[in-house]
């Protein structure tokens, strides 16, 4: 079939086609968002396919590099294999220069290192939510962007108030900051000032700030700030949006069945992926 390898098997009364996937690691957070915004089936990607295990979270070299921060040049893991008796390549020289620069200005770059460490924890938290693998991922992101915009309105309306984001809002906020100049311009546009994402605030302040944010959000927008963001709730929210926009009343039963089928299928995909199997693709 088109030069690709397929296999068929039944699952809960439906037939699924197992499509062999390329050897790809996890994309980074920004790539997740870009992919998720595309209206396409991620499990029917074109190209060459072959059997492989897909890691849940690949081993990253970043923790090792961070832990070596401040160590001597020759003992650092990324330079210890360089043979200094031979002619040093341009790549080797670049690595050495970077390490030496880091040693001389280490105090000035320490905040950057600490920021990266905090972002690693945030990315791990986002991985744990598995939104990228949810059948409602596009709806989740659309709603998160809308809630983020409202969250920024609170900053404008209540300057000097500590406001605390929920996980979905925080995901959009972190992603927005990936484009520094655009983020600065947009903050001044929307709130009248630069809004710093301070992720070093203590728990007591965060707790009080969250209570304040919940109340202000409810008063201003008439919506609940805290929401369950699990696959089932998000799929239901997306289905309700479809009902309001496109679906006729006589199609409600079919829509409910579709949501159930989608959740069942995507759970099967996730279980298969975690067990190192080949991912099932719907016909």
Backbone as CSV, one residue per row, in Angstrom:
resi,resn,N_x,N_y,N_z,CA_x,CA_y,CA_z,C_x,C_y,C_z
1,UNK,0.846,-1.189,0.000,0.000,0.000,0.000,0.885,1.244,0.000
2,UNK,1.042,1.864,-1.174,1.884,3.055,-1.319,3.316,2.837,-0.852
3,UNK,3.782,1.595,-0.917,5.155,1.323,-0.525,5.385,1.341,0.966
4,UNK,4.315,1.425,1.757,4.464,1.455,3.210,3.990,0.127,3.789
5,UNK,4.399,-0.171,4.989,4.028,-1.417,5.638,2.860,-1.170,6.583
6,UNK,1.792,-1.971,6.438,0.612,-1.829,7.265,0.228,-3.182,7.862
7,UNK,-0.539,-3.158,8.925,-1.133,-4.362,9.488,-2.492,-3.971,10.037
8,UNK,-3.455,-4.895,10.003,-4.800,-4.578,10.470,-5.152,-5.432,11.684
9,UNK,-5.880,-4.868,12.612,-6.371,-5.656,13.735,-7.591,-4.968,14.334
10,UNK,-8.499,-5.747,14.931,-9.723,-5.173,15.496,-9.496,-4.637,16.895
11,UNK,-10.264,-3.625,17.264,-10.226,-3.101,18.631,-11.577,-2.479,18.935
12,UNK,-12.305,-3.048,19.909,-13.622,-2.557,20.314,-14.551,-2.371,19.116
13,UNK,-14.596,-3.367,18.258,-15.531,-3.326,17.145,-15.069,-2.534,15.943
14,UNK,-13.908,-1.871,16.020,-13.395,-1.111,14.885,-12.113,-1.749,14.390
15,UNK,-11.790,-1.498,13.135,-10.527,-1.984,12.587,-9.550,-0.831,12.509
16,UNK,-8.355,-1.057,13.025,-7.318,-0.038,12.972,-6.189,-0.519,12.084
17,UNK,-5.568,0.414,11.429,-4.415,0.104,10.598,-3.159,0.520,11.337
18,UNK,-2.246,-0.419,11.533,-0.978,-0.092,12.172,-0.032,0.431,11.107
19,UNK,0.375,1.647,11.253,1.248,2.309,10.298,2.610,2.473,10.957
20,UNK,3.672,2.018,10.323,4.997,2.051,10.923,5.567,3.462,10.829
21,UNK,6.074,3.964,11.946,6.401,5.385,12.047,7.891,5.645,11.955
22,UNK,8.300,6.851,11.575,9.721,7.175,11.472,10.360,7.282,12.842
23,UNK,11.671,7.180,12.884,12.414,7.229,14.142,12.581,8.689,14.563
24,UNK,11.581,9.188,15.287,11.592,10.589,15.704,11.554,10.671,17.219
25,UNK,12.318,11.580,17.799,12.244,11.816,19.233,11.116,12.781,19.538
26,UNK,10.965,13.129,20.803,9.955,14.100,21.196,10.342,15.480,20.661
27,UNK,9.404,16.195,20.010,9.719,17.575,19.621,9.771,18.458,20.852
28,UNK,10.384,19.632,20.711,10.428,20.523,21.860,9.068,21.195,22.044
29,UNK,8.942,21.980,23.092,7.651,22.541,23.453,7.081,23.427,22.357
30,UNK,7.923,24.251,21.747,7.429,25.142,20.697,6.944,24.330,19.497
31,UNK,7.720,23.290,19.128,7.307,22.440,18.009,5.991,21.738,18.328
32,UNK,5.806,21.352,19.594,4.533,20.767,20.012,3.378,21.690,19.643
33,UNK,3.509,22.956,20.002,2.425,23.899,19.765,2.180,24.103,18.278
34,UNK,3.258,24.198,17.522,3.125,24.401,16.079,2.408,23.220,15.445
35,UNK,2.825,22.007,15.808,2.195,20.810,15.262,0.733,20.726,15.673
36,UNK,0.478,21.011,16.930,-0.869,20.847,17.456,-1.861,21.808,16.826
37,UNK,-1.395,22.938,16.336,-2.288,23.915,15.726,-2.656,23.546,14.293
38,UNK,-1.994,22.530,13.743,-2.271,22.141,12.373,-3.480,21.209,12.322
39,UNK,-4.458,21.465,11.455,-5.644,20.605,11.364,-5.363,19.353,10.544
40,UNK,-4.576,18.451,11.112,-4.251,17.226,10.389,-4.096,16.088,11.376
41,UNK,-4.217,14.879,10.874,-4.069,13.696,11.709,-2.586,13.399,11.857
42,UNK,-2.063,13.546,13.073,-0.634,13.349,13.290,-0.220,11.897,13.107
43,UNK,-1.189,10.980,13.095,-0.858,9.570,12.970,-0.970,9.081,11.523
44,UNK,-1.165,10.000,10.577,-1.195,9.631,9.169,-0.201,10.484,8.402
45,UNK,0.949,10.676,8.991,1.992,11.487,8.381,2.533,10.793,7.138
46,UNK,2.814,11.582,6.097,3.386,10.987,4.898,4.892,10.865,5.032
47,UNK,5.490,10.104,4.135,6.940,9.919,4.185,7.297,8.462,4.351
48,UNK,8.561,8.187,4.639,8.998,6.811,4.830,8.700,6.387,6.259
49,UNK,8.220,5.177,6.406,7.846,4.690,7.717,8.541,3.365,7.992
50,UNK,8.919,3.156,9.219,9.512,1.885,9.598,9.336,1.680,11.090
51,UNK,9.412,0.419,11.496,9.147,0.076,12.889,10.220,0.648,13.805
52,UNK,9.785,1.205,14.918,10.733,1.755,15.879,10.064,1.882,17.232
53,UNK,10.867,1.988,18.260,10.344,2.323,19.577,10.346,3.843,19.698
54,UNK,9.293,4.393,20.240,9.228,5.840,20.427,9.392,6.141,21.909
55,UNK,10.471,6.807,22.323,10.671,7.080,23.746,9.653,8.084,24.258
56,UNK,9.214,7.923,25.502,8.277,8.880,26.098,8.972,10.220,26.281
57,UNK,10.119,10.206,26.911,10.938,11.413,27.028,12.379,10.999,26.791
58,UNK,12.980,11.385,25.666,14.354,10.973,25.390,15.322,11.567,26.392
59,UNK,16.431,10.881,26.594,17.446,11.386,27.512,18.039,12.664,26.936
60,UNK,18.040,13.686,27.730,18.534,14.983,27.268,19.945,15.216,27.778
61,UNK,20.822,15.820,26.956,22.172,16.133,27.416,22.221,17.360,28.317
62,UNK,21.111,18.095,28.394,21.119,19.360,29.128,21.459,19.194,30.609
63,UNK,20.841,18.217,31.336,21.187,18.096,32.759,22.676,17.886,32.993
64,UNK,23.313,17.071,32.134,24.743,16.822,32.284,25.567,18.071,32.063
65,UNK,25.187,18.845,31.068,25.915,20.078,30.778,25.748,21.088,31.911
66,UNK,24.528,21.157,32.441,24.288,22.093,33.533,25.055,21.697,34.788
67,UNK,25.120,20.381,35.048,25.810,19.936,36.256,27.309,20.180,36.174
68,UNK,27.829,20.308,34.936,29.265,20.541,34.773,29.612,22.023,34.820
69,UNK,28.595,22.860,35.018,28.808,24.307,35.041,29.854,24.680,36.090
70,UNK,30.867,25.445,35.682,31.882,25.912,36.608,33.053,24.972,36.758
71,UNK,32.997,23.785,36.116,34.125,22.860,36.236,35.251,23.308,35.313
72,UNK,36.452,22.748,35.512,37.588,23.150,34.682,37.390,22.678,33.250
73,UNK,38.063,23.329,32.313,37.858,23.045,30.902,38.163,21.591,30.561
74,UNK,39.328,21.099,30.987,39.723,19.757,30.574,38.886,18.668,31.228
75,UNK,38.311,18.950,32.397,37.535,17.918,33.074,36.060,17.944,32.688
76,UNK,35.650,18.949,31.935,34.250,19.043,31.544,33.882,17.903,30.605
77,UNK,32.669,17.312,30.744,32.284,16.166,29.937,32.325,16.417,28.440
78,UNK,32.066,17.665,28.022,32.004,17.927,26.591,33.366,18.218,25.959
79,UNK,34.434,18.188,26.748,35.760,18.399,26.154,36.765,17.330,26.564
80,UNK,36.396,16.432,27.446,37.372,15.498,27.994,37.901,14.510,26.953
81,UNK,37.152,14.310,25.874,37.606,13.362,24.858,38.475,14.002,23.779
82,UNK,38.709,15.295,23.873,39.541,15.965,22.878,41.005,15.576,23.080
83,UNK,41.649,15.168,22.013,43.074,14.798,22.076,43.898,16.055,21.829
84,UNK,44.494,16.597,22.893,45.233,17.848,22.777,46.618,17.649,22.149
85,UNK,47.008,16.383,21.913,48.288,16.104,21.250,48.145,16.140,19.736
86,UNK,46.911,16.111,19.268,46.638,16.164,17.842,46.171,17.573,17.460
87,UNK,46.065,17.788,16.165,45.573,19.076,15.688,44.114,19.236,16.114
88,UNK,43.808,20.341,16.780,42.458,20.558,17.291,41.563,21.096,16.176
89,UNK,40.413,20.483,16.010,39.485,20.900,14.964,38.796,22.207,15.351
90,UNK,38.152,22.797,14.360,37.410,24.041,14.616,36.306,23.799,15.639
91,UNK,35.646,22.640,15.522,34.577,22.311,16.468,35.113,22.198,17.886
92,UNK,36.254,21.487,18.040,36.861,21.342,19.363,37.259,22.698,19.940
93,UNK,37.838,23.541,19.095,38.268,24.859,19.553,37.062,25.683,20.021
94,UNK,35.966,25.570,19.289,34.755,26.302,19.665,34.262,25.866,21.037
95,UNK,34.266,24.554,21.271,33.821,24.028,22.562,34.700,24.554,23.687
96,UNK,36.020,24.524,23.464,36.957,24.997,24.487,36.736,26.478,24.774
97,UNK,36.567,27.271,23.716,36.357,28.710,23.896,35.091,28.994,24.704
98,UNK,34.039,28.252,24.394,32.775,28.454,25.110,32.945,28.153,26.590
99,UNK,33.652,27.039,26.884,33.855,26.658,28.276,34.716,27.693,29.021
100,UNK,35.743,28.188,28.332,36.606,29.184,28.971,35.847,30.477,29.233
101,UNK,35.057,30.890,28.252,34.249,32.099,28.441,33.312,31.937,29.636
102,UNK,32.732,30.748,29.760,31.801,30.492,30.861,32.500,30.595,32.208
103,UNK,33.763,30.148,32.253,34.509,30.203,33.511,34.782,31.640,33.942
104,UNK,35.105,32.501,32.975,35.469,33.872,33.316,34.267,34.753,33.636
105,UNK,33.120,34.428,33.069,31.947,35.278,33.302,30.839,34.501,34.006
106,UNK,31.216,33.482,34.743,30.215,32.567,35.280,29.185,33.252,36.182
107,UNK,29.596,34.264,36.936,28.632,34.926,37.807,27.573,35.664,37.003
108,UNK,27.975,36.208,35.864,27.015,36.959,35.057,26.055,36.043,34.313
109,UNK,26.476,34.809,34.032,25.576,33.908,33.305,24.850,32.942,34.232
110,UNK,25.140,33.009,35.529,24.474,32.103,36.466,22.944,32.226,36.408
111,UNK,22.372,33.438,36.340,20.909,33.527,36.249,20.356,32.804,35.025
112,UNK,21.097,32.848,33.906,20.647,32.157,32.701,20.608,30.654,32.937
113,UNK,21.655,30.129,33.569,21.704,28.698,33.881,20.527,28.303,34.776
114,UNK,20.268,29.122,35.794,19.179,28.815,36.719,17.827,28.896,36.024
115,UNK,17.696,29.839,35.080,16.455,29.931,34.310,16.226,28.677,33.492
116,UNK,17.291,28.174,32.864,17.175,26.955,32.058,16.739,25.786,32.933
117,UNK,17.317,25.685,34.132,16.950,24.599,35.043,15.464,24.672,35.411
118,UNK,14.968,25.893,35.652,13.551,26.034,35.995,12.667,25.682,34.806
119,UNK,13.108,26.054,33.609,12.317,25.730,32.425,12.279,24.228,32.176
120,UNK,13.355,23.530,32.516,13.359,22.075,32.372,12.241,21.459,33.204
121,UNK,12.064,21.960,34.427,11.010,21.441,35.298,9.636,21.731,34.698
122,UNK,9.500,22.919,34.099,8.221,23.274,33.485,7.916,22.359,32.301
123,UNK,8.915,22.097,31.467,8.719,21.231,30.303,8.328,19.825,30.751
124,UNK,8.977,19.332,31.806,8.622,18.011,32.332,7.167,17.994,32.803
125,UNK,6.736,19.079,33.424,5.352,19.173,33.890,4.390,19.140,32.703
126,UNK,4.747,19.844,31.625,3.901,19.851,30.434,3.857,18.474,29.773
127,UNK,5.002,17.780,29.751,5.019,16.409,29.236,4.021,15.550,30.011
128,UNK,4.003,15.749,31.338,3.131,14.942,32.186,1.655,15.161,31.903
129,UNK,1.276,16.335,31.408,-0.123,16.617,31.094,-0.599,15.865,29.851
130,UNK,0.335,15.536,28.959,0.025,14.795,27.721,-1.008,15.496,26.842
131,UNK,-1.078,16.827,26.914,-2.031,17.536,26.063,-1.721,17.337,24.586
132,UNK,-0.432,17.233,24.253,-0.068,17.098,22.846,-0.623,15.817,22.249
133,UNK,-0.925,14.837,23.076,-1.432,13.554,22.583,-2.943,13.430,22.750
134,UNK,-3.568,14.480,23.230,-5.009,14.459,23.467,-5.782,14.629,22.162
135,UNK,-6.960,13.993,22.045,-7.784,14.210,20.845,-8.312,15.634,20.758
136,UNK,-8.238,16.375,21.871,-8.764,17.745,21.894,-7.656,18.777,21.960
137,UNK,-6.451,18.421,21.505,-5.307,19.312,21.699,-5.509,20.684,21.060
138,UNK,-6.122,20.731,19.879,-6.301,22.034,19.239,-7.268,22.901,20.035
139,UNK,-8.347,22.295,20.526,-9.284,23.043,21.357,-8.651,23.500,22.657
140,UNK,-7.814,22.639,23.244,-7.118,22.993,24.485,-6.251,24.226,24.276
141,UNK,-5.514,24.249,23.173,-4.637,25.384,22.889,-5.433,26.647,22.570
142,UNK,-6.495,26.509,21.798,-7.318,27.676,21.470,-7.905,28.303,22.732
143,UNK,-8.416,27.451,23.611,-8.994,27.965,24.862,-7.914,28.558,25.767
144,UNK,-6.739,27.937,25.768,-5.636,28.450,26.593,-5.206,29.836,26.130
145,UNK,-5.149,30.037,24.817,-4.771,31.346,24.272,-5.823,32.398,24.641
146,UNK,-7.093,32.020,24.550,-8.168,32.943,24.922,-8.087,33.305,26.406
147,UNK,-7.834,32.315,27.255,-7.741,32.564,28.695,-6.490,33.381,29.034
148,UNK,-5.418,33.168,28.285,-4.194,33.950,28.486,-4.442,35.428,28.176
149,UNK,-5.178,35.689,27.105,-5.510,37.071,26.747,-6.319,37.741,27.861
150,UNK,-7.261,37.000,28.422,-8.059,37.537,29.531,-7.190,37.739,30.775
151,UNK,-6.268,36.815,30.992,-5.335,36.910,32.119,-4.532,38.205,32.030
152,UNK,-4.107,38.555,30.819,-3.357,39.799,30.629,-4.237,41.025,30.873
153,UNK,-5.518,40.907,30.565,-6.437,42.016,30.849,-6.478,42.316,32.345
154,UNK,-6.360,41.267,33.159,-6.349,41.466,34.615,-5.115,42.248,35.048
155,UNK,-3.982,42.002,34.386,-2.768,42.759,34.702,-2.982,44.247,34.437
156,UNK,-3.683,44.549,33.354,-3.928,45.959,33.018,-4.911,46.591,34.007
157,UNK,-5.932,45.811,34.378,-6.970,46.349,35.261,-6.530,46.431,36.719
158,UNK,-5.547,45.609,37.097,-5.136,45.546,38.507,-3.612,45.611,38.631
159,UNK,-3.006,46.743,38.282,-1.543,46.865,38.379,-1.073,46.700,39.821
160,UNK,0.056,46.036,39.984,0.603,45.836,41.319,0.050,44.625,42.041
161,UNK,-0.915,43.932,41.422,-1.514,42.743,42.035,-0.772,41.489,41.575
162,UNK,-0.516,40.570,42.496,0.116,39.296,42.133,-0.944,38.385,41.529
163,UNK,-0.774,38.044,40.261,-1.702,37.164,39.553,-0.984,35.867,39.206
164,UNK,-1.649,34.755,39.416,-1.021,33.440,39.241,-1.709,32.680,38.113
165,UNK,-0.959,32.186,37.117,-1.561,31.473,35.994,-1.900,30.024,36.330
166,UNK,-2.894,29.490,35.639,-3.138,28.048,35.658,-2.168,27.400,34.671
167,UNK,-2.123,26.067,34.637,-1.151,25.384,33.779,-1.331,25.719,32.304
168,UNK,-2.583,25.764,31.838,-2.806,26.041,30.418,-2.390,27.468,30.064
169,UNK,-2.705,28.418,30.934,-2.299,29.807,30.704,-0.784,29.932,30.770
170,UNK,-0.177,29.232,31.710,1.279,29.295,31.870,1.994,28.744,30.644
171,UNK,1.421,27.729,30.015,2.017,27.171,28.797,2.083,28.226,27.697
172,UNK,0.988,28.954,27.501,0.966,30.012,26.480,1.909,31.143,26.878
173,UNK,1.942,31.464,28.152,2.804,32.548,28.647,4.274,32.216,28.396
174,UNK,4.693,31.018,28.745,6.078,30.604,28.505,6.405,30.638,27.011
175,UNK,5.482,30.156,26.198,5.718,30.111,24.753,5.808,31.517,24.173
176,UNK,4.967,32.415,24.664,4.983,33.806,24.209,6.359,34.427,24.441
177,UNK,6.981,34.080,25.556,8.282,34.660,25.897,9.423,34.132,25.027
178,UNK,9.161,33.096,24.247,10.203,32.579,23.342,10.584,33.626,22.299
179,UNK,9.683,34.558,22.022,9.964,35.662,21.097,10.071,36.939,21.933
180,UNK,11.271,37.227,22.414,11.463,38.272,23.428,10.963,39.650,22.995
181,UNK,11.365,40.109,21.811,10.977,41.453,21.367,9.471,41.549,21.163
182,UNK,8.909,40.508,20.545,7.463,40.502,20.324,6.718,40.469,21.657
183,UNK,7.249,39.719,22.608,6.626,39.642,23.935,6.628,41.020,24.609
184,UNK,7.769,41.691,24.561,7.868,43.018,25.178,6.883,43.991,24.536
185,UNK,6.827,43.975,23.203,5.925,44.886,22.488,4.467,44.598,22.841
186,UNK,4.127,43.314,22.878,2.741,42.928,23.139,2.324,43.264,24.566
187,UNK,3.241,43.085,25.514,2.912,43.411,26.906,2.598,44.901,27.063
188,UNK,3.422,45.727,26.448,3.201,47.179,26.529,1.891,47.542,25.836
189,UNK,1.615,46.854,24.734,0.381,47.051,23.982,-0.851,46.714,24.823
190,UNK,-0.817,45.543,25.465,-1.993,45.003,26.139,-2.141,45.452,27.588
191,UNK,-1.015,45.694,28.259,-1.098,46.007,29.691,-0.533,47.380,30.042
192,UNK,0.160,48.013,29.082,0.746,49.321,29.339,2.110,49.271,29.987
193,UNK,2.632,48.066,30.201,3.951,47.926,30.826,4.525,46.544,30.501
194,UNK,5.792,46.352,30.833,6.413,45.038,30.667,6.027,44.161,31.859
195,UNK,5.481,42.986,31.584,5.076,42.055,32.643,6.135,40.976,32.772
196,UNK,6.783,40.947,33.915,7.838,39.965,34.161,7.223,38.671,34.679
197,UNK,7.620,37.557,34.084,7.165,36.241,34.554,8.116,35.797,35.662
198,UNK,7.777,36.118,36.876,8.640,35.798,38.016,8.310,34.403,38.531
199,UNK,9.185,33.433,38.233,8.925,32.058,38.670,9.709,31.692,39.928
200,UNK,10.116,32.724,40.678,10.837,32.471,41.933,10.032,32.917,43.156
201,UNK,8.748,33.185,42.949,7.888,33.617,44.053,7.615,32.431,44.977
202,UNK,7.621,32.663,46.275,7.393,31.604,47.256,5.955,31.110,47.281
203,UNK,5.742,29.927,47.842,4.421,29.293,47.862,3.363,30.106,48.607
204,UNK,3.672,30.714,49.754,2.636,31.505,50.443,2.098,32.645,49.580
205,UNK,3.006,33.328,48.875,2.585,34.430,47.996,1.779,33.883,46.821
206,UNK,2.224,32.750,46.268,1.515,32.137,45.143,0.104,31.730,45.543
207,UNK,-0.026,31.165,46.723,-1.337,30.716,47.194,-2.307,31.889,47.318
208,UNK,-1.846,32.975,47.931,-2.691,34.161,48.052,-2.990,34.782,46.706
209,UNK,-1.986,34.788,45.811,-2.172,35.343,44.479,-3.161,34.546,43.658
210,UNK,-3.157,33.226,43.843,-4.096,32.381,43.105,-5.528,32.663,43.544
211,UNK,-5.752,32.788,44.847,-7.099,33.108,45.347,-7.579,34.440,44.774
212,UNK,-6.680,35.415,44.735,-7.022,36.728,44.178,-7.379,36.615,42.702
213,UNK,-6.572,35.853,41.957,-6.805,35.695,40.518,-8.136,35.013,40.247
214,UNK,-8.451,33.979,41.022,-9.730,33.267,40.868,-10.897,34.241,41.021
215,UNK,-10.847,35.068,42.046,-11.944,36.012,42.307,-12.042,37.090,41.230
216,UNK,-10.902,37.663,40.843,-10.912,38.727,39.835,-11.370,38.207,38.475
217,UNK,-10.961,37.005,38.122,-11.342,36.411,36.837,-12.854,36.181,36.793
218,UNK,-13.396,35.678,37.889,-14.840,35.412,37.963,-15.631,36.712,37.857
219,UNK,-15.189,37.737,38.556,-15.890,39.025,38.550,-15.845,39.670,37.169
220,UNK,-14.694,39.655,36.532,-14.525,40.369,35.258,-15.133,39.622,34.072
221,UNK,-14.970,38.297,34.045,-15.384,37.549,32.852,-16.573,36.621,33.083
222,UNK,-17.000,36.473,34.328,-18.140,35.604,34.613,-17.851,34.146,34.337
223,UNK,-16.580,33.762,34.414,-16.179,32.378,34.142,-15.369,31.833,35.309
224,UNK,-15.414,30.519,35.442,-14.581,29.873,36.452,-13.125,29.881,35.984
225,UNK,-12.228,30.273,36.872,-10.804,30.328,36.520,-10.167,28.944,36.578
226,UNK,-10.476,28.185,37.623,-9.906,26.853,37.785,-10.730,25.847,36.985
227,UNK,-10.033,25.037,36.190,-10.721,24.059,35.346,-9.957,22.750,35.346
228,UNK,-10.711,21.659,35.188,-10.064,20.368,34.976,-9.600,20.324,33.530
229,UNK,-8.355,19.919,33.302,-7.778,19.942,31.955,-7.438,18.536,31.460
230,UNK,-8.123,17.527,32.010,-7.866,16.150,31.576,-8.408,15.933,30.164
231,UNK,-8.021,14.823,29.550,-8.457,14.526,28.186,-9.979,14.526,28.063
232,UNK,-10.672,13.864,29.004,-12.127,13.729,28.902,-12.817,15.090,28.959
233,UNK,-12.413,15.911,29.923,-13.047,17.229,30.065,-12.744,18.122,28.865
234,UNK,-11.509,18.071,28.386,-11.141,18.896,27.235,-11.851,18.429,25.966
235,UNK,-11.981,17.119,25.793,-12.703,16.594,24.625,-14.168,17.009,24.682
236,UNK,-14.753,16.991,25.873,-16.145,17.417,26.040,-16.302,18.903,25.731
237,UNK,-15.348,19.721,26.189,-15.389,21.158,25.906,-15.322,21.428,24.407
238,UNK,-14.449,20.704,23.719,-14.325,20.878,22.270,-15.602,20.442,21.567
239,UNK,-16.208,19.356,22.047,-17.452,18.869,21.449,-18.574,19.882,21.641
240,UNK,-18.645,20.491,22.811,-19.671,21.507,23.064,-19.494,22.713,22.148
241,UNK,-18.241,23.065,21.880,-17.974,24.172,20.950,-18.462,23.811,19.555
242,UNK,-18.284,22.539,19.159,-18.776,22.091,17.853,-20.294,22.163,17.792
243,UNK,-20.958,21.817,18.885,-22.421,21.875,18.936,-22.891,23.304,18.708
244,UNK,-22.236,24.245,19.365,-22.625,25.657,19.243,-22.380,26.193,17.842
245,UNK,-21.326,25.694,17.191,-20.924,26.281,15.909,-21.468,25.548,14.687
246,UNK,-21.474,24.205,14.736,-21.726,23.470,13.496,-22.783,22.372,13.585
247,UNK,-22.887,21.712,14.720,-23.648,20.468,14.790,-25.122,20.725,15.079
248,UNK,-25.993,20.047,14.329,-27.430,20.165,14.544,-27.849,19.267,15.706
249,UNK,-29.019,19.585,16.286,-29.489,18.839,17.458,-29.605,17.348,17.188
250,UNK,-30.027,16.966,15.974,-30.227,15.545,15.693,-28.906,14.796,15.522
251,UNK,-27.788,15.519,15.579,-26.483,14.862,15.465,-25.760,14.754,16.805
252,UNK,-26.443,15.107,17.894,-25.799,15.105,19.208,-25.326,13.707,19.585
253,UNK,-26.177,12.706,19.368,-25.802,11.332,19.731,-24.561,10.890,18.975
254,UNK,-24.509,11.250,17.698,-23.342,10.883,16.890,-22.094,11.597,17.399
255,UNK,-22.265,12.835,17.846,-21.125,13.593,18.361,-20.601,12.975,19.656
256,UNK,-21.527,12.583,20.538,-21.128,11.938,21.796,-20.358,10.660,21.509
257,UNK,-20.851,9.880,20.548,-20.171,8.633,20.196,-18.784,8.907,19.630
258,UNK,-18.673,9.971,18.839,-17.373,10.318,18.260,-16.368,10.685,19.353
259,UNK,-16.821,11.455,20.354,-15.931,11.828,21.457,-15.451,10.583,22.189
260,UNK,-16.369,9.658,22.455,-16.001,8.422,23.149,-15.015,7.602,22.325
261,UNK,-15.278,7.508,21.016,-14.384,6.749,20.136,-12.999,7.385,20.076
262,UNK,-12.971,8.714,19.995,-11.683,9.416,19.933,-10.859,9.166,21.195
263,UNK,-11.502,9.294,22.349,-10.792,9.077,23.610,-10.275,7.649,23.710
264,UNK,-11.107,6.699,23.294,-10.713,5.290,23.329,-9.508,5.044,22.431
265,UNK,-9.563,5.605,21.244,-8.478,5.411,20.280,-7.175,6.062,20.756
266,UNK,-7.268,7.292,21.227,-6.053,7.998,21.647,-5.429,7.363,22.889
267,UNK,-6.262,6.784,23.750,-5.702,6.052,24.897,-4.963,4.806,24.418
268,UNK,-5.548,4.134,23.426,-4.883,2.967,22.852,-3.531,3.356,22.266
269,UNK,-3.502,4.470,21.555,-2.253,4.952,20.962,-1.207,5.207,22.043
270,UNK,-1.611,5.870,23.127,-0.657,6.198,24.182,-0.134,4.950,24.878
271,UNK,-1.026,3.993,25.144,-0.593,2.744,25.776,0.368,1.988,24.870
272,UNK,0.054,1.955,23.572,0.923,1.272,22.611,2.286,1.934,22.552
273,UNK,2.291,3.253,22.548,3.547,4.001,22.481,4.408,3.726,23.701
274,UNK,3.783,3.715,24.873,4.542,3.495,26.102,5.101,2.078,26.182
275,UNK,4.423,1.149,25.530,4.894,-0.235,25.543,5.861,-0.531,24.399
276,UNK,6.202,0.506,23.627,7.182,0.332,22.561,6.639,-0.329,21.314
277,UNK,5.313,-0.342,21.139,4.726,-0.958,19.955,4.624,0.011,18.799
278,UNK,4.039,-0.456,17.686,3.807,0.419,16.534,2.455,1.094,16.706
279,UNK,2.380,2.345,16.332,1.182,3.126,16.603,0.054,2.786,15.642
280,UNK,-1.171,2.636,16.160,-2.309,2.343,15.289,-2.810,3.605,14.601
281,UNK,-3.092,3.510,13.306,-3.654,4.651,12.570,-5.064,4.305,12.137
282,UNK,-5.976,5.211,12.336,-7.370,4.975,11.971,-7.550,4.967,10.468
283,UNK,-8.535,4.194,10.029,-8.856,4.189,8.598,-9.757,5.371,8.289
